[in-house]
Amino acid sequence: MIGKYKVITLCGSMKFKDDFLREQKRLTLEGNIVLAPNMFELENITSNIKSMLDEMHKRKIDLADEVFVINKNGYIGSSTKAEIEYAQNLGKKINFMKN
């Protein structure tokens, strides 16, 4: 069973929480291990915590076989763009949500 399940990290704007949850469920039911952000409400957090969460998300990209971008209505913000570039530099396969 080792290596049977592909690891996919979800990236995108936190304002698309419902889309994250829907895609996480779909991809999991297709037989993938899905890594996603754990916090969607980022108001009132310190810059140190935000930096830690960003770094943790990069580690999730490191662990992934591929990245799936939640780009509702074609929206890709600066943080997501940086995550895509990070994944590309690692040679990760990148897929985008079909709108």
DRENTORKOL-3810 file (N, C-alpha, C; in nm, 4 decimals):
REM DRENTORKOL-3810
@n.u->0.0804; n.v->-0.1204; n.w->0.0000; ca.u->0.0000; ca.v->0.0000; ca.w->0.0000; c.u->0.0852; c.v->0.1276; c.w->0.0000
@n.u->0.2125; n.v->0.1190; n.w->0.0348; ca.u->0.2964; ca.v->0.2378; ca.w->0.0380; c.u->0.3045; c.v->0.2967; c.w->-0.1018
@n.u->0.2805; n.v->0.4260; n.w->-0.1102; ca.u->0.2868; ca.v->0.4953; ca.w->-0.2379; c.u->0.1605; c.v->0.4869; c.w->-0.3195
@n.u->0.0602; n.v->0.4184; n.w->-0.2696; ca.u->-0.0638; ca.v->0.4034; ca.w->-0.3452; c.u->-0.1418; c.v->0.5336; c.w->-0.3520
@n.u->-0.1364; n.v->0.6133; n.w->-0.2476; ca.u->-0.2169; ca.v->0.7340; ca.w->-0.2385; c.u->-0.1338; c.v->0.8577; c.w->-0.2694
@n.u->-0.1824; n.v->0.9365; n.w->-0.3627; ca.u->-0.1163; ca.v->1.0611; ca.w->-0.3994; c.u->-0.1450; c.v->1.1649; c.w->-0.2899
@n.u->-0.0454; n.v->1.2483; n.w->-0.2590; ca.u->-0.0615; ca.v->1.3564; ca.w->-0.1621; c.u->-0.0816; c.v->1.4867; c.w->-0.2398
@n.u->-0.1918; n.v->1.5548; n.w->-0.2097; ca.u->-0.2261; ca.v->1.6798; ca.w->-0.2774; c.u->-0.2416; c.v->1.7895; c.w->-0.1731
@n.u->-0.1737; n.v->1.9020; n.w->-0.1957; ca.u->-0.1880; ca.v->2.0179; ca.w->-0.1084; c.u->-0.2774; c.v->2.1203; c.w->-0.1774
@n.u->-0.3777; n.v->2.1683; n.w->-0.1047; ca.u->-0.4667; ca.v->2.2714; ca.w->-0.1558; c.u->-0.4093; c.v->2.4093; c.w->-0.1268
@n.u->-0.4153; n.v->2.4975; n.w->-0.2260; ca.u->-0.3714; ca.v->2.6353; ca.w->-0.2105; c.u->-0.4810; c.v->2.7269; c.w->-0.2636
@n.u->-0.4871; n.v->2.8469; n.w->-0.2089; ca.u->-0.5844; ca.v->2.9447; ca.w->-0.2558; c.u->-0.6181; c.v->3.0440; c.w->-0.1472
@n.u->-0.7063; n.v->3.1355; n.w->-0.1825; ca.u->-0.7479; ca.v->3.2383; ca.w->-0.0886; c.u->-0.8358; c.v->3.1795; c.w->0.0205
@n.u->-0.8105; n.v->3.2237; n.w->0.1437; ca.u->-0.8876; ca.v->3.1743; ca.w->0.2583; c.u->-1.0341; c.v->3.2167; c.w->0.2517
@n.u->-1.0659; n.v->3.3138; n.w->0.1662; ca.u->-1.2057; ca.v->3.3565; ca.w->0.1558; c.u->-1.2922; c.v->3.2530; c.w->0.0840
@n.u->-1.2294; n.v->3.1505; n.w->0.0278; ca.u->-1.3027; ca.v->3.0457; ca.w->-0.0431; c.u->-1.3130; c.v->2.9181; c.w->0.0403
@n.u->-1.3402; n.v->2.9335; n.w->0.1687; ca.u->-1.3457; ca.v->2.8204; ca.w->0.2613; c.u->-1.4369; c.v->2.7089; c.w->0.2116
@n.u->-1.5570; n.v->2.7424; n.w->0.1663; ca.u->-1.6512; ca.v->2.6398; ca.w->0.1203; c.u->-1.5952; c.v->2.5612; c.w->0.0025
@n.u->-1.5241; n.v->2.6290; n.w->-0.0863; ca.u->-1.4628; ca.v->2.5607; ca.w->-0.2012; c.u->-1.3496; c.v->2.4692; c.w->-0.1555
@n.u->-1.2716; n.v->2.5146; n.w->-0.0580; ca.u->-1.1666; ca.v->2.4300; ca.w->-0.0015; c.u->-1.2273; c.v->2.3011; c.w->0.0544
@n.u->-1.3325; n.v->2.3161; n.w->0.1344; ca.u->-1.3936; ca.v->2.1992; ca.w->0.1969; c.u->-1.4532; c.v->2.1050; c.w->0.0933
@n.u->-1.5166; n.v->2.1597; n.w->-0.0090; ca.u->-1.5753; ca.v->2.0765; ca.w->-0.1147; c.u->-1.4673; c.v->2.0006; c.w->-0.1919
@n.u->-1.3603; n.v->2.0708; n.w->-0.2313; ca.u->-1.2534; ca.v->2.0061; ca.w->-0.3075; c.u->-1.1767; c.v->1.9066; c.w->-0.2215
@n.u->-1.1586; n.v->1.9389; n.w->-0.0931; ca.u->-1.0915; ca.v->1.8456; ca.w->-0.0026; c.u->-1.1704; c.v->1.7150; c.w->0.0053
@n.u->-1.3003; n.v->1.7249; n.w->0.0190; ca.u->-1.3854; ca.v->1.6059; ca.w->0.0251; c.u->-1.3785; c.v->1.5272; c.w->-0.1053
@n.u->-1.3933; n.v->1.5970; n.w->-0.2178; ca.u->-1.3916; ca.v->1.5300; ca.w->-0.3489; c.u->-1.2598; c.v->1.4567; c.w->-0.3716
@n.u->-1.1500; n.v->1.5270; n.w->-0.3484; ca.u->-1.0186; ca.v->1.4665; ca.w->-0.3726; c.u->-0.9909; c.v->1.3508; c.w->-0.2772
@n.u->-1.0364; n.v->1.3617; n.w->-0.1533; ca.u->-1.0198; ca.v->1.2530; ca.w->-0.0572; c.u->-1.0980; c.v->1.1303; c.w->-0.1014
@n.u->-1.2224; n.v->1.1505; n.w->-0.1435; ca.u->-1.3059; ca.v->1.0383; ca.w->-0.1883; c.u->-1.2540; c.v->0.9749; c.w->-0.3175
@n.u->-1.1718; n.v->1.0481; n.w->-0.3919; ca.u->-1.1070; ca.v->0.9930; ca.w->-0.5111; c.u->-0.9831; c.v->0.9113; c.w->-0.4745
@n.u->-0.9475; n.v->0.9075; n.w->-0.3447; ca.u->-0.8357; ca.v->0.8247; ca.w->-0.3005; c.u->-0.7051; c.v->0.8983; c.w->-0.2823
@n.u->-0.7122; n.v->1.0265; n.w->-0.2526; ca.u->-0.5922; ca.v->1.1070; ca.w->-0.2306; c.u->-0.5805; c.v->1.1456; c.w->-0.0838
@n.u->-0.4586; n.v->1.1697; n.w->-0.0400; ca.u->-0.4336; ca.v->1.2292; ca.w->0.0902; c.u->-0.4276; c.v->1.3795; c.w->0.0655
@n.u->-0.5153; n.v->1.4543; n.w->0.1306; ca.u->-0.5271; ca.v->1.5971; ca.w->0.1026; c.u->-0.4779; c.v->1.6789; c.w->0.2220
@n.u->-0.3837; n.v->1.7680; n.w->0.1943; ca.u->-0.3326; ca.v->1.8615; ca.w->0.2943; c.u->-0.3899; c.v->1.9987; c.w->0.2628
@n.u->-0.4464; n.v->2.0618; n.w->0.3631; ca.u->-0.5132; ca.v->2.1904; ca.w->0.3414; c.u->-0.4841; c.v->2.2832; c.w->0.4577
@n.u->-0.5120; n.v->2.4126; n.w->0.4383; ca.u->-0.4994; ca.v->2.5055; ca.w->0.5512; c.u->-0.5907; c.v->2.4617; c.w->0.6652
@n.u->-0.5464; n.v->2.4832; n.w->0.7855; ca.u->-0.6250; ca.v->2.4456; ca.w->0.9029; c.u->-0.7017; c.v->2.5620; c.w->0.9614
@n.u->-0.6677; n.v->2.6833; n.w->0.9197; ca.u->-0.7331; ca.v->2.8029; ca.w->0.9727; c.u->-0.7807; c.v->2.8890; c.w->0.8564
@n.u->-0.9075; n.v->2.9239; n.w->0.8595; ca.u->-0.9615; ca.v->3.0096; ca.w->0.7550; c.u->-0.9898; c.v->3.1505; c.w->0.8057
@n.u->-1.0094; n.v->3.1667; n.w->0.9342; ca.u->-1.0310; ca.v->3.2988; ca.w->0.9930; c.u->-0.8970; c.v->3.3499; c.w->1.0448
@n.u->-0.8395; n.v->3.4435; n.w->0.9729; ca.u->-0.7059; ca.v->3.4911; ca.w->1.0075; c.u->-0.7070; c.v->3.6310; c.w->1.0669
@n.u->-0.8268; n.v->3.6827; n.w->1.0978; ca.u->-0.8331; ca.v->3.8137; ca.w->1.1612; c.u->-0.7769; c.v->3.8027; c.w->1.3023
@n.u->-0.7206; n.v->3.9109; n.w->1.3483; ca.u->-0.6716; ca.v->3.9220; ca.w->1.4862; c.u->-0.5597; c.v->3.8244; c.w->1.5204
@n.u->-0.4795; n.v->3.7861; n.w->1.4228; ca.u->-0.3615; ca.v->3.7056; ca.w->1.4549; c.u->-0.2377; c.v->3.7927; c.w->1.4354
@n.u->-0.1347; n.v->3.7612; n.w->1.5069; ca.u->-0.0119; ca.v->3.8406; ca.w->1.4984; c.u->0.0631; c.v->3.8100; c.w->1.3694
@n.u->0.1527; n.v->3.8987; n.w->1.3333; ca.u->0.2340; ca.v->3.8766; ca.w->1.2137; c.u->0.3232; c.v->3.7541; c.w->1.2312
@n.u->0.3669; n.v->3.7266; n.w->1.3539; ca.u->0.4485; ca.v->3.6072; ca.w->1.3800; c.u->0.3690; c.v->3.4799; c.w->1.3530
@n.u->0.2440; n.v->3.4777; n.w->1.3967; ca.u->0.1590; ca.v->3.3601; ca.w->1.3723; c.u->0.1319; c.v->3.3462; c.w->1.2225
@n.u->0.1041; n.v->3.4574; n.w->1.1543; ca.u->0.0795; ca.v->3.4525; ca.w->1.0096; c.u->0.2022; c.v->3.3973; c.w->0.9381
@n.u->0.3209; n.v->3.4409; n.w->0.9769; ca.u->0.4448; ca.v->3.3908; ca.w->0.9165; c.u->0.4622; c.v->3.2417; c.w->0.9426
@n.u->0.4300; n.v->3.1989; n.w->1.0645; ca.u->0.4394; ca.v->3.0567; ca.w->1.0978; c.u->0.3437; c.v->2.9753; c.w->1.0114
@n.u->0.2202; n.v->3.0215; n.w->0.9954; ca.u->0.1221; ca.v->2.9491; ca.w->0.9135; c.u->0.1662; c.v->2.9419; c.w->0.7678
@n.u->0.2234; n.v->3.0512; n.w->0.7162; ca.u->0.2745; ca.v->3.0513; ca.w->0.5787; c.u->0.3875; c.v->2.9498; c.w->0.5618
@n.u->0.4768; n.v->2.9456; n.w->0.6594; ca.u->0.5883; ca.v->2.8503; ca.w->0.6549; c.u->0.5375; c.v->2.7062; c.w->0.6634
@n.u->0.4392; n.v->2.6829; n.w->0.7498; ca.u->0.3811; ca.v->2.5486; ca.w->0.7613; c.u->0.3167; c.v->2.5061; c.w->0.6288
@n.u->0.2533; n.v->2.6013; n.w->0.5613; ca.u->0.1895; ca.v->2.5666; ca.w->0.4344; c.u->0.2949; c.v->2.5301; c.w->0.3290
@n.u->0.4077; n.v->2.5963; n.w->0.3310; ca.u->0.5174; ca.v->2.5593; ca.w->0.2404; c.u->0.5642; c.v->2.4168; c.w->0.2687
@n.u->0.5682; n.v->2.3778; n.w->0.3952; ca.u->0.6071; ca.v->2.2396; ca.w->0.4282; c.u->0.5042; c.v->2.1415; c.w->0.3725
@n.u->0.3764; n.v->2.1792; n.w->0.3726; ca.u->0.2727; ca.v->2.0940; ca.w->0.3131; c.u->0.2969; c.v->2.0794; c.w->0.1638
@n.u->0.3396; n.v->2.1869; n.w->0.0991; ca.u->0.3737; ca.v->2.1795; ca.w->-0.0434; c.u->0.4939; c.v->2.0880; c.w->-0.0630
@n.u->0.5928; n.v->2.0981; n.w->0.0255; ca.u->0.7098; ca.v->2.0097; ca.w->0.0189; c.u->0.6681; c.v->1.8630; c.w->0.0221
@n.u->0.5704; n.v->1.8295; n.w->0.1056; ca.u->0.5257; ca.v->1.6910; ca.w->0.1230; c.u->0.4401; c.v->1.6396; c.w->0.0070
@n.u->0.3852; n.v->1.7306; n.w->-0.0706; ca.u->0.2864; ca.v->1.6940; ca.w->-0.1723; c.u->0.3488; c.v->1.6375; c.w->-0.2993
@n.u->0.2702; n.v->1.5507; n.w->-0.3639; ca.u->0.3031; ca.v->1.5070; ca.w->-0.4995; c.u->0.2577; c.v->1.6125; c.w->-0.5994
@n.u->0.1496; n.v->1.6810; n.w->-0.5648; ca.u->0.0993; ca.v->1.7876; ca.w->-0.6500; c.u->0.0222; c.v->1.8897; c.w->-0.5675
@n.u->-0.0058; n.v->2.0022; n.w->-0.6315; ca.u->-0.0781; ca.v->2.1125; ca.w->-0.5694; c.u->-0.2068; c.v->2.1333; c.w->-0.6477
@n.u->-0.3145; n.v->2.1592; n.w->-0.5744; ca.u->-0.4432; ca.v->2.1905; ca.w->-0.6365; c.u->-0.4818; c.v->2.3306; c.w->-0.5914
@n.u->-0.5010; n.v->2.4210; n.w->-0.6895; ca.u->-0.5266; ca.v->2.5618; ca.w->-0.6598; c.u->-0.6765; c.v->2.5894; c.w->-0.6638
@n.u->-0.7266; n.v->2.6446; n.w->-0.5541; ca.u->-0.8643; ca.v->2.6912; ca.w->-0.5460; c.u->-0.8625; c.v->2.8335; c.w->-0.6014
@n.u->-0.9031; n.v->2.8482; n.w->-0.7263; ca.u->-0.8988; ca.v->2.9785; ca.w->-0.7940; c.u->-1.0392; c.v->3.0160; c.w->-0.8429
@n.u->-1.1297; n.v->3.0287; n.w->-0.7493; ca.u->-1.2694; ca.v->3.0599; ca.w->-0.7804; c.u->-1.2776; c.v->3.1863; c.w->-0.8652
@n.u->-1.3542; n.v->3.1764; n.w->-0.9736; ca.u->-1.3709; ca.v->3.2884; ca.w->-1.0685; c.u->-1.2370; c.v->3.3391; c.w->-1.1213
@n.u->-1.1360; n.v->3.2507; n.w->-1.1240; ca.u->-1.0047; ca.v->3.2866; ca.w->-1.1756; c.u->-0.9180; c.v->3.3665; c.w->-1.0794
@n.u->-0.9652; n.v->3.3850; n.w->-0.9565; ca.u->-0.8920; ca.v->3.4686; ca.w->-0.8607; c.u->-0.7697; c.v->3.3961; c.w->-0.8046
@n.u->-0.6548; n.v->3.4606; n.w->-0.8181; ca.u->-0.5304; ca.v->3.4142; ca.w->-0.7563; c.u->-0.4637; c.v->3.5355; c.w->-0.6937
@n.u->-0.4619; n.v->3.5410; n.w->-0.5602; ca.u->-0.4000; ca.v->3.6522; ca.w->-0.4888; c.u->-0.2491; c.v->3.6378; c.w->-0.4806
@n.u->-0.1857; n.v->3.7362; n.w->-0.4204; ca.u->-0.0389; ca.v->3.7380; ca.w->-0.4149; c.u->0.0182; c.v->3.6213; c.w->-0.3341
@n.u->-0.0460; n.v->3.5836; n.w->-0.2242; ca.u->0.0041; ca.v->3.4704; ca.w->-0.1446; c.u->-0.0066; c.v->3.3399; c.w->-0.2226
@n.u->-0.1191; n.v->3.3210; n.w->-0.2898; ca.u->-0.1381; ca.v->3.1994; ca.w->-0.3695; c.u->-0.0406; c.v->3.1968; c.w->-0.4861
@n.u->-0.0194; n.v->3.3120; n.w->-0.5486; ca.u->0.0775; ca.v->3.3194; ca.w->-0.6577; c.u->0.2162; c.v->3.2777; c.w->-0.6090
@n.u->0.2541; n.v->3.3242; n.w->-0.4907; ca.u->0.3844; ca.v->3.2866; ca.w->-0.4339; c.u->0.3910; c.v->3.1367; c.w->-0.4051
@n.u->0.2803; n.v->3.0778; n.w->-0.3583; ca.u->0.2761; ca.v->2.9336; ca.w->-0.3324; c.u->0.2889; c.v->2.8547; c.w->-0.4628
@n.u->0.2237; n.v->2.9024; n.w->-0.5683; ca.u->0.2334; ca.v->2.8363; ca.w->-0.6988; c.u->0.3785; c.v->2.8406; c.w->-0.7477
@n.u->0.4413; n.v->2.9563; n.w->-0.7362; ca.u->0.5810; ca.v->2.9695; ca.w->-0.7786; c.u->0.6717; c.v->2.8783; c.w->-0.6958
@n.u->0.6459; n.v->2.8694; n.w->-0.5661; ca.u->0.7230; ca.v->2.7812; ca.w->-0.4789; c.u->0.7089; c.v->2.6371; c.w->-0.5259
@n.u->0.5860; n.v->2.5954; n.w->-0.5533; ca.u->0.5604; ca.v->2.4586; ca.w->-0.6001; c.u->0.6262; c.v->2.4335; c.w->-0.7361
@n.u->0.6193; n.v->2.5317; n.w->-0.8251; ca.u->0.6830; ca.v->2.5170; ca.w->-0.9569; c.u->0.8333; c.v->2.4993; c.w->-0.9425
@n.u->0.8941; n.v->2.5757; n.w->-0.8540; ca.u->1.0392; ca.v->2.5647; ca.w->-0.8320; c.u->1.0786; c.v->2.4275; c.w->-0.7785
@n.u->0.9847; n.v->2.3603; n.w->-0.7120; ca.u->1.0098; ca.v->2.2246; ca.w->-0.6622; c.u->0.9742; c.v->2.1179; c.w->-0.7656
@n.u->0.9203; n.v->2.1605; n.w->-0.8787; ca.u->0.8824; ca.v->2.0661; ca.w->-0.9837; c.u->0.7519; c.v->1.9927; c.w->-0.9564
@n.u->0.6670; n.v->2.0517; n.w->-0.8733; ca.u->0.5386; ca.v->1.9886; ca.w->-0.8396; c.u->0.4392; c.v->2.0064; c.w->-0.9539
@n.u->0.3557; n.v->1.9063; n.w->-0.9742; ca.u->0.2454; ca.v->1.9171; ca.w->-1.0673; c.u->0.1423; c.v->2.0126; c.w->-1.0065
@n.u->0.0845; n.v->2.1002; n.w->-1.0882; ca.u->-0.0117; ca.v->2.1982; ca.w->-1.0393; c.u->-0.1408; c.v->2.1875; c.w->-1.1207
@n.u->-0.2519; n.v->2.1699; n.w->-1.0496; ca.u->-0.3840; ca.v->2.1666; ca.w->-1.1115; c.u->-0.4656; c.v->2.2824; c.w->-1.0571
@n.u->-0.5609; n.v->2.3269; n.w->-1.1379; ca.u->-0.6461; ca.v->2.4377; ca.w->-1.0982; c.u->-0.7917; c.v->2.3943; c.w->-1.0966
@n.u->-0.8687; n.v->2.4550; n.w->-1.0075; ca.u->-1.0110; ca.v->2.4293; ca.w->-0.9963; c.u->-1.0785; c.v->2.4675; c.w->-1.1276
@n.u->-1.1728; n.v->2.3859; n.w->-1.1689; ca.u->-1.2510; ca.v->2.4176; ca.w->-1.2886; c.u->-1.3674; c.v->2.5065; c.w->-1.2449
@n.u->-1.3737; n.v->2.6264; n.w->-1.3009; ca.u->-1.4787; ca.v->2.7217; ca.w->-1.2644; c.u->-1.6006; c.v->2.7053; c.w->-1.3521
END
